Structures are given as C-alpha cells and as structure tokens.
C-alpha cells in the first residue's frame, strides 16, 4: 500500500496497522510486521507507540469518533428516507473498514485491558445514538415502532453487524482471495434493510423496496443450504 509522504509517521503507522489487522487478523500481526511494511525501524515505531496495544487503543478511539460523527442527527430539519439510506451505507462501510475489531473482539477483550473498557462504552454510545435516530424516524412518520421495539431492533442490528465478518469467515464465504471485495459490505446492508422492513411506513416503504432491488439477490443462504456431508 502506497501512502502519501506528507502523512505524519504516526498516521502512517495507524493506516498500515489497520490494513494489516484487517487483512491478516490482529493476532497474526506484530509491530515488526508493521514497521517492515512501512519501511521504518521498530525503534521508530516505538517512538510513537510503545506496543501493539497502544496502536489498537488509538484505532479504537479513531473508530469511535468517526462512527459517532457519521450517526449524528441533522439539527435544522427532520429525517428523510435519504438519511435512512445514508446511515445504512456509511455504517456498513465503517464496520467493514474496521472489521478486525469485531472479528477479533473476543481475543481483544481477553488480552487488552484498555480495549476491554473501551469497547462496551463504544457499543453503548452507538446504541444510544441509534435510539435517537429511530425515534426521529418515528417522529418524521417514516417508521412505526414502540420504544421497546426500537431497543430490540437496535440490539438485533448490532448483533448482525458486529458478527457479520465472523459469519462470512466461518461459513466459508470469505477467503484469502476475496476478502477485500466490496460486495460483502452490501450483503450486510441487505440484512439490515430486512430487519427494518416490518416497521416502515409511507415513503420509507417505497424506498425500502427500491433499495432491496438495487442491492440484488443474495446467494449466502443458498450456498450454505446446498452443502452436503462428505
């Protein structure tokens, strides 16, 4: 991966670390691998980050700030169906861009004390913001949901999205040859759209149908259900 020379060394370390963690898995990447990929000495890397845990902590902070900003509500107008599509698209892309976090979450929670504290707080903040967003959609007449249904939907969406990469790997859909393909992002988006379907009203119902059509069919279920015992 070629990085602009103008980027500060610390930022370059974070970019390459994120790339390698996503491609190889966090456990398979050492600080020596990161330094070698950057063409710098391990000592130069340690000047900016004392260890891999510090790199992960900074990436997690970066992920949290970016995600919450993406999920912000407009201050000067009600939400529209376009906002709904945008939230889905940016969140799917963000989860894919930082997929190592959710793919390796159990190991990270067990091995990294900072991550163990940060991750639950992050999940809580995202869910709280999701609650505000869905209530705003209800207020705009685009969805019909009770507070309990909003909470249940948010939890279901979180479970699907944060385990999506694990599902793809464990079910054999992702391999070393295709793990960077963008289609996996849109497959996650498709699952989110279906979860929301029963609660949509008015204009959002028509948008829902159009979005599903644009995403096209999925062969995930068919490919799994057709597997035979050897």
C-alpha positions as CSV (number, residue, x, y, z in Angstrom):
1,X,0.0,0.0,0.0
2,X,1.5,3.3,-1.0
3,X,0.9,6.2,1.4
4,X,1.4,9.9,0.8
5,X,4.8,11.1,2.1
6,X,3.1,14.1,3.6
7,X,1.3,11.9,6.2
8,X,2.9,12.0,9.6
9,X,4.7,8.8,10.7
10,X,2.1,8.3,13.5
11,X,-0.7,8.5,11.0
12,X,1.1,6.2,8.6
13,X,1.6,3.6,11.4
14,X,-2.2,3.7,12.1
15,X,-3.1,3.3,8.4
16,X,-0.8,0.4,7.8
17,X,-1.7,-1.3,11.1
18,X,-5.4,-1.1,10.2
19,X,-4.7,-2.5,6.8
20,X,-2.7,-5.4,8.1
21,X,-5.1,-6.2,11.0
22,X,-7.9,-6.4,8.6
23,X,-6.1,-8.5,6.0
24,X,-4.3,-10.9,8.4
25,X,-6.1,-10.7,11.7
26,X,-4.8,-8.8,14.6
27,X,-3.2,-11.8,16.3
28,X,-1.1,-12.6,13.2
29,X,0.5,-9.1,13.0
30,X,3.4,-7.9,15.1
31,X,4.9,-4.5,15.5
32,X,7.9,-5.8,13.4
33,X,5.5,-6.6,10.6
34,X,4.1,-3.1,10.7
35,X,7.5,-1.5,10.8
36,X,8.7,-3.6,7.9
37,X,5.6,-2.7,5.8
38,X,6.3,0.9,6.4
39,X,10.0,0.7,5.8
40,X,10.9,2.1,9.2
41,X,12.8,0.6,12.1
42,X,11.0,-0.9,15.1
43,X,12.6,1.8,17.2
44,X,10.9,4.5,15.1
45,X,7.6,2.8,15.6
46,X,8.1,2.5,19.3
47,X,8.8,6.2,19.5
48,X,5.1,6.8,18.6
49,X,3.6,3.7,20.1
50,X,5.1,1.7,22.9
51,X,3.4,-1.6,21.9
52,X,0.7,-3.0,19.7
53,X,-2.0,-2.5,22.4
54,X,-1.4,1.3,22.1
55,X,-1.9,1.1,18.4
56,X,-5.2,-0.8,18.9
57,X,-6.3,1.7,21.5
58,X,-5.7,4.6,19.1
59,X,-7.5,2.8,16.3
60,X,-10.5,2.1,18.6
61,X,-10.7,5.8,19.5
62,X,-10.5,6.7,15.9
63,X,-13.2,4.2,15.0
64,X,-15.5,5.6,17.8
65,X,-15.1,9.2,16.9
66,X,-15.7,8.6,13.2
67,X,-18.7,6.3,13.8
68,X,-20.5,8.7,16.1
69,X,-19.9,11.5,13.8
70,X,-21.4,9.5,10.9
71,X,-24.5,8.8,13.1
72,X,-25.1,12.4,14.0
73,X,-28.6,13.9,13.5
74,X,-29.3,16.9,11.3
75,X,-30.1,19.9,13.5
76,X,-32.2,22.0,11.1
77,X,-34.6,19.5,9.6
78,X,-36.5,16.2,10.2
79,X,-35.0,13.0,8.9
80,X,-35.9,11.8,5.4
81,X,-35.7,8.4,3.6
82,X,-32.4,9.6,2.1
83,X,-31.0,9.8,5.6
84,X,-32.0,6.3,6.3
85,X,-30.1,5.0,3.2
86,X,-27.1,7.1,4.1
87,X,-27.0,5.8,7.7
88,X,-27.1,2.2,6.4
89,X,-24.4,2.8,3.8
90,X,-21.9,4.7,6.0
91,X,-22.3,2.3,8.9
92,X,-21.8,-0.8,6.7
93,X,-18.7,0.7,5.2
94,X,-17.4,1.8,8.6
95,X,-17.8,-1.7,10.0
96,X,-16.0,-3.2,7.0
97,X,-13.2,-0.6,7.2
98,X,-12.5,-1.6,10.9
99,X,-13.6,-5.2,10.6
100,X,-10.7,-6.6,12.6
101,X,-12.2,-5.1,15.7
102,X,-15.3,-7.1,15.6
103,X,-13.7,-10.2,14.0
104,X,-11.1,-10.4,16.8
105,X,-13.3,-8.8,19.6
106,X,-13.2,-11.8,22.0
107,X,-9.5,-12.1,21.9
108,X,-9.1,-8.3,22.2
109,X,-11.3,-8.2,25.3
110,X,-9.4,-11.0,26.9
111,X,-5.9,-9.8,26.1
112,X,-6.2,-6.0,26.1
113,X,-7.4,-4.2,29.3
114,X,-7.8,-0.8,27.6
115,X,-10.0,-2.4,24.9
116,X,-12.0,-4.3,27.5
117,X,-13.0,-0.9,29.0
118,X,-13.4,1.0,25.7
119,X,-15.5,-1.5,23.7
120,X,-18.6,-1.7,25.9
121,X,-18.7,2.1,26.3
122,X,-18.5,2.4,22.5
123,X,-21.3,-0.1,22.0
124,X,-23.4,1.8,24.5
125,X,-22.8,5.1,22.8
126,X,-23.7,3.7,19.4
127,X,-26.9,2.1,20.7
128,X,-28.0,5.3,22.4
129,X,-27.4,7.3,19.2
130,X,-29.3,4.6,17.3
131,X,-32.2,5.1,19.7
132,X,-32.3,8.8,19.0
133,X,-32.2,8.2,15.2
134,X,-35.0,5.7,15.2
135,X,-37.2,7.9,17.4
136,X,-36.5,10.7,14.9
137,X,-37.7,8.4,12.1
138,X,-40.8,7.7,14.1
139,X,-41.4,11.4,14.7
140,X,-41.0,12.0,11.0
141,X,-43.7,9.5,10.1
142,X,-41.3,7.1,8.4
143,X,-41.5,4.3,10.9
144,X,-44.0,2.9,13.4
145,X,-42.3,1.5,16.5
146,X,-42.7,1.4,20.2
147,X,-39.7,2.3,22.5
148,X,-39.3,-1.5,23.2
149,X,-39.3,-2.3,19.6
150,X,-36.7,0.3,18.9
151,X,-34.4,-1.2,21.6
152,X,-34.9,-4.7,20.3
153,X,-34.2,-3.6,16.7
154,X,-31.0,-1.8,17.7
155,X,-29.7,-4.9,19.6
156,X,-30.5,-7.1,16.6
157,X,-28.8,-4.8,14.2
158,X,-25.7,-4.6,16.5
159,X,-25.5,-8.4,16.7
160,X,-25.8,-8.8,13.0
161,X,-23.4,-6.1,12.0
162,X,-20.7,-6.8,14.6
163,X,-20.7,-10.5,13.9
164,X,-21.0,-10.2,10.1
165,X,-17.4,-10.7,9.2
166,X,-17.1,-13.7,11.6
167,X,-20.1,-15.2,9.9
168,X,-18.6,-14.8,6.5
169,X,-15.3,-16.3,7.5
170,X,-16.8,-19.2,9.5
171,X,-19.3,-20.1,6.8
172,X,-16.5,-20.2,4.1
173,X,-17.8,-17.3,2.1
174,X,-14.7,-15.2,2.6
175,X,-11.2,-16.5,1.7
176,X,-7.8,-15.0,1.2
177,X,-8.7,-14.5,-2.5
178,X,-11.9,-12.5,-2.0
179,X,-11.9,-10.9,1.5
180,X,-11.4,-7.4,0.2
181,X,-14.4,-7.5,-2.2
182,X,-16.9,-4.7,-1.6
183,X,-19.9,-7.0,-2.1
184,X,-19.6,-8.1,1.5
185,X,-20.5,-4.6,2.7
186,X,-23.6,-4.6,0.6
187,X,-24.6,-8.1,1.9
188,X,-24.5,-6.7,5.4
189,X,-26.6,-3.7,4.3
190,X,-29.2,-6.1,2.8
191,X,-29.6,-7.9,6.2
192,X,-30.1,-4.5,8.0
193,X,-32.8,-3.5,5.5
194,X,-34.7,-6.7,6.0
195,X,-34.6,-6.2,9.8
196,X,-36.2,-2.8,9.5
197,X,-38.8,-3.8,6.9
198,X,-41.8,-4.5,9.3
199,X,-41.6,-1.1,10.8
200,X,-41.5,1.1,7.7
201,X,-44.3,3.4,6.7
202,X,-45.3,5.7,3.8
203,X,-42.4,7.0,1.7
204,X,-39.9,4.8,3.5
205,X,-41.7,1.7,2.4
206,X,-41.2,2.6,-1.3
207,X,-37.6,3.4,-0.6
208,X,-37.2,0.1,1.1
209,X,-38.3,-1.8,-2.0
210,X,-36.1,0.3,-4.3
211,X,-33.1,-0.3,-2.1
212,X,-33.6,-4.0,-1.9
213,X,-33.9,-4.1,-5.7
214,X,-30.7,-2.1,-6.1
215,X,-28.8,-4.5,-3.8
216,X,-29.9,-7.5,-5.8
217,X,-30.3,-11.1,-4.6
218,X,-28.1,-12.9,-2.1
219,X,-26.7,-16.4,-2.5
220,X,-25.5,-16.7,1.0
221,X,-28.4,-18.9,2.2
222,X,-28.5,-21.0,-0.9
223,X,-24.8,-21.7,-0.8
224,X,-25.0,-22.9,2.8
225,X,-28.2,-24.9,2.5
226,X,-26.8,-26.7,-0.5
227,X,-23.7,-28.1,1.3
228,X,-23.7,-31.9,1.6
229,X,-22.0,-34.1,4.2
230,X,-18.8,-35.7,2.9
